Amino acid sequence: MYQPLADLLRPDNLDEVYGQEHILGKGAVLRRLIDSGNVPNMIFYGPSGTGKTTVANIIAKQTNRTLYQLNATTASTADIKNIVAQLDTFMAPNGVLLYLDEIQSFNKKQQQSLLEYIENGKITLIASTTENPYFYVFNAILSRSTVFEFKQLSKDAVLQAVERAVGFLENRTGLKADCEDGALDYISSACGGDLRKALNAVEVLFSAGISDGKVLKLSLEDAKAVTQKSAMRADRDGDNHYDLLSALQKSIRGSDPDAACHYLARLLEVGQMQSACRRLMVIAAEDVGLAYPMIIPIVNACVDMALKLGMPEARIPLGDAAVLMATSPKSNTGHIALDSALADVRKGISGDFPRHLQNMHADTYTMEREQGYLYPHDFPHSWVKQQYLPDELADKRYYSYGDNKLEQAAKQYWAAIKGE
């Protein structure tokens, strides 16, 4: 029976788990918990292929607990009931360790069906998810669990596992691998930190390699062919998609054009051009804003051109927009001022309109015939001092000039006119 290489090489102990030293290294919290044998309910959160299932298996082995595995994408409440039926029997004398993969796929009722048993300790739950558990796992489960985050594996950690896999296949096949320079490095970096993908790529590379009966050639070209775009993580609705958009915006806000191009390229490469376009338009107003107001119609034109062109040509105006914004002066004063005003309005801090700001129709229905409104264009520089905010907010200041050249010029202009 065929068994995938990733399963054949699954670690048997914590020392063989790659790349999670922050939680599994000597003295780390999760390592100490497992060594103590007193394992609490836990949620493992992190990308695919980072060792979540492997660690659950090791925990079951070290704590002598009966391990049941369910995948929430296909499991049902009936599957949980079947496991519960075996509690306190010879099938599970020490209780059950339930590994529930992709717990975010369980609805609230399904998750709640576990509460009674994880509360009394008959079931120790280890749930895993690639999505942020604080968004996708219900509070009742979260409050009874400890969350451990599994990190994406580094290239060096993956390379160690890839080299081990090559050695294993050499022994199994009796062939000596002749690896072209860069082939294993390419697999290690192109898998996007997913060890399972990397080992699958090694297995395919071995199966498709050209052999003379003694030596098997593993070429860089073949390594590129079997990995393709496996490094790309950008699921439309998942955390990684929004992490990419966030990284793009924060890179532009931080005035780093190189990082901006990197994250924009990742979005475009996985077909998320529309999401990138929307985020670029937001950045124009939110992060460049009043420091360079013309950036808004410029970016809008770039986005419009990209949507009309489609890929691959769309990358040209979008690249221009990203680099222009990353290298532009920055200001968030406009939307910060509005957010402050919104906060007051939502608290009910408002007040009546000053009489002189009301619409002229008010004169038709009231005895107060004269509004007292001063028309600014009748005065020098089209400005005259008068109150615009309600009386309750007369001295409130929402907007502060940014320290960029354009806003400082406006500040000096109005200071001169107002005599401030």
N, C-alpha and C positions, 0 to 999 in steps of 0.2 A: 504494500500500500504506500502510495506517495505521501511523503511528509515534507513540507516546505523547509528550506534551509534555515529560515528564521526560527522555526519551531525546533529543529534539530539542535540549534546552537543556543537555545534559551538557557540563560544562567541558572545554576542550581543553588547559588548562594549570593549573598549581598555583595561580596567582594568582586563578583564577576559582572555586576550591573554597571554599565557605562554611563558616565556623564551626569550623575545626580548626586555629586558629592555634598551639595548644600543640605540635603536631607538624609543621605545614606552614608556619608563619610564617617570615619571614626569619630565618635563623640556627638554626631548630629542627632537631632531630636527623634526623627523617625527610626533611625538605626537603634537608638537606645530603647525605644518602645518595643520594637520587634525582638531585640535581645532579651528584654525582660519577660516576654511571653504574655504581658497584659496589654493586649491590642484593643484599642477602642474602636468605635465606629469611625470610619474615615471616608473622605472624598478625595480621590486623586484627580487633580486637574492639570491638563497640559496637552500638547500636541500629540498626534498619533506617532507611534513608533518610538516612544521615549522610555518605555519600561514599566508602565502602569500594571499591565496584566502579569508581567513577569514577577514583579514585587509581590503582588497578591498571591501568586502561587508559592513563592518562597515563604510568605507569612503562614500560609496554611500548613506547609511542610514543617516549619519550625515550631508551630504551636499545637501540632497534632489535632487540628480541627478538620472536620469533613468539609471539603470545598465544593460548593455548587456555583456554577457560572451561568449567568443569564445575560442576554443582550436585550436591552430595553426596546430596541427597534423591532424585535420579533416576539418578545415574551409577553405574557398576559398575567392577569391577576390569578388565573388558574394555576400557572406555573409556580407562583409564590405559595399558593395553598398546598400544592403537592410537596413543597419543601417543608412547610410548616407541619404537615402530617407526619413527617419523619422525626420531628423533635421528640426528645425523651425516649427514643427507641434505640435498639442496638445499632441502627444505621448511623446514629449521630449521638453517641454517648457523651461527648464533651461539648455538645452544641454545634451550631453550623456557622461556617464562614461563607457568607454569600457575596460573591463578586458580581456586581451589577454594572455591566458596561453600558456606556451611553445613557446614563440615568436621565438626562434631560428629555429623552423620548417618552418617559413615563408621565402620564398626566397626574394631577393632584391626588385623585382617588387611588390610583395604583401606588403612588409613593406612600400615601397614608396607610395603606394596608400593611406596611412593614413596621409601623410605629410601635405597636404593642410588643412585638418580639424583639426589637432592638432596644426597647425601654427596659425589658426584664433580662436582657443579656442572652436570651436563647439563640438569637441570631446576631452575629457580628457582621455589620454591613461594611463592605468596602465598595464604594461606588466610584466609577470613573467617568469623566466627561472631558470633551475637548472644548466645551463652552464654559464661560464664566459661571461657576456654581451659584454665585450670589444673585445671578439673574435667572437661572434656569432650574435651580433646585429649591423646593418649597422650604419655608422657614422652619417648619416642624422637624424636618430631616436635618437641616443645617444646624439647628440648635443642639442636636444630639450627636453631631459629628465634628471631627477635626479635619480641616482642609489642608492638604499638602500639594504644593505646586511642583509639577515636573517640568523642567526646562527643556527647551529645544537643544539637542545635542550639538556640541561644537564639532567642527570638521576633524580636529585631532582625535576626539573620542570615537567618531564614526570610523576614522581611518584605522584605529586599533582593531575594531570589530571586523572591518573589511579584510584586513591582513590575516586575522585569525580565520575568517571564513575561507579565504584562498588556501591557507594551509590545510584546513579540514578537507576541502574538496580535492586537494592534491593527494592526500592520504587515501581518500575514498576511491578516487579514480585511478590512482597509480600513475598519473601524468604530472610532469613538472610544468608549472605555469611560467610562461615567458611573458612578463607584463611589460608592455611598452611604457616608456617614461610618461608619467602624467595620467595614466589610465585609472589607477586606483585613487589617486588624488581627485580626479574629476568625479568619480562616483561618490566619493566622500563629501564633496562640496555640493554636488548637484542634487543630492537627495533631500536637501532642505532640513537637515537635522533629524530625519525620520530613519531610524536604524533599520526598520523592517523593509523600507523601500531600498535601502542600500544593499541589504543582504539578498533581496529578490533580484536586484540588478546583477550582483555577482553570480548568482545561480544561473541566470539567463545567459550571462556572458560565458560562463563555463560550458553551458549546453550548446551554445552556438559557435564556440571557438574552433579554430582550425588546428587539427592535431596530426602529427606524423606517427602516432603510436607511442611516443615517448614524451614529446613536448607539446604543450598547448599554448598557442599564441593568443594573448589577450591584448587587443589593439585599442588605442585611444579613440579611434573612429567608432569602433563597436561599443565602447563605453558610453560615448555620447548618444549613440542610437538607442541603447537600452534604458538610459535615464531620461532622455528627452526633457520634458518640462516638469519633472517630478519635484523640483525644488519649490515650485510655485504653490504658495498657500494663500488663497484669496477667495474662500467660499462666500457667495453673495450675501448670506444672512448671518454668517458666523462671526465670532470675535475677530478672527484674523483679518477679515475684510475691513472691519472698522478700525482695527489697529493700523492697517496700511494707510487708510484715509487720514487717521490721526497723525501718523508719522509724516505723511506728506505735508499736512498743514503746519505741524510744529517745525519742520525743517525750513519751510518758506518763512514762517514767523521768525525763526532764528537766523534768517539771512544766510542759509547754507545752500547755494545752488546745486552743489554736487549731490547732497543727500536728497534734495527735492527731485532731481532728475532720476535718482535711483528708485525712489518710491513710486514716482509717476510711471517709470518704465515697468515696474512690477505690476501695477494696475493695468496698464495697457496690454502687457504680455498675456494676461489671463482673461482678457476680454471685458474688463470693467471700465471702458472708456466713458460711459455716461456718468458713472459714479465719480470718476476723476473730474469730469467737466463741471458737475454740480459743485464739487468741493473747491475747485479753483475759483469759481465765481463767488463763493462764500468768502474765501481768503481775501479776494480783492477788496471787499467791503469791510471785512472784520479786522484784517491785520495790516493792510496798507492804508486803506481809508483816506482820511483827510490829509495825510502826509503827501499824497499824490492822487487826488480825486480822479484824474483822467485815466487812472489804471482800470477803473470799473468799466467804462465803455470799451477800452482796449481789450481787456480779458473777455468781455462779452463777445466782441468781434472774433477773437481767437477761438472761443468755444463754438460760436455759430459756424465758423469756417470748418472746424474739425468735424462737426456733426454732418455738414454737407459733404465733406470729402470722404469720411470714413477712413478706416485703417487700410494701408499703412501710412497714407499721406497725412492723416490727422495728427500724427505725432509731431509734425513740423510746427503748426501754430500752437499746439499744447506745450511743446518744449519752450517756445518763445515766451508763452504766458508764465510758465513756472519760473524760468530764469529771470524774467523781468521783475516778477514780484519778489523773488528771493533777494534780488540786488537793489530793490527800491527802499526808500525810507519807510518807516513803519509808524502807524498810529492807530490806536483803538479808542480814541477819545469820543468819537461820534456815537458808537453803539454802547459804550460805557455810560455816557450821559443819558441815553434813552433807557438803558436798563435801570439806572437809578430812579428815573422818573416813573418807570413801570412799577418798581418796588413800592414807591409811595402810593401810586394809584391803587395797587392791589391791597394796600393796608387801609384804604379808605381815606387817605390824606389828599384832599382835593380842594373843596371850597367853591363858592359861586364865582361866575365870571365877573371880572371888573366891568362896571357899567359901560365904560367907553369902548369895550371890546365886543359888546353884543351886536348881533345883526340889527340892521336898521329897522326891521319889522317890529322891534320892541317898542318903538315910538308910537306905533299905531294904536297900541292897546294899553298904554300907561299914561299917567299924568306927567311923568318926567320926560319932557320933550327933548331936551338937549343931552346928548351922550357925553360931550366933552372930549371926544376923540381927536387927537392931534395927528394929522396926516403927515407922516415923515417926509414925503416927497416935497412938501411945501417949505421945508427947512434946509439950511445948508448941509451938504453932504448926505441928504436924505435921512437925517437922524434927529430925533428930539427925545428928551428924557421923559418917560412916562412909565407907569406900572403895567406889566403884562400878566404876571402871575396872579392867582387869587390872593386875597389878603392874607389867608392862613399860610401862604408859602412865599410871601413877598420877598424875603431875604434868602430864599433857597438857591443854592448853586449846584447844578447838575454837571455842567460842562467845565472842564479845565483844559486850557490850551496845551497841546502836546509840545515836546521840545524839538520838533522837526522844523525845518526852514520855513515851510509854507504856513504852518499854524503860528509860528512866532512872528512872521510878517503880518499876519492878520491881527495878532494881539497888539503889536506896535501901532498898526493903523487905527484900531479902535481906541486905544489908549490916548492917542493924540487927539482924535475927534471928541472923545468924551471928557478930555481933560483929566484923565486919571494918572 
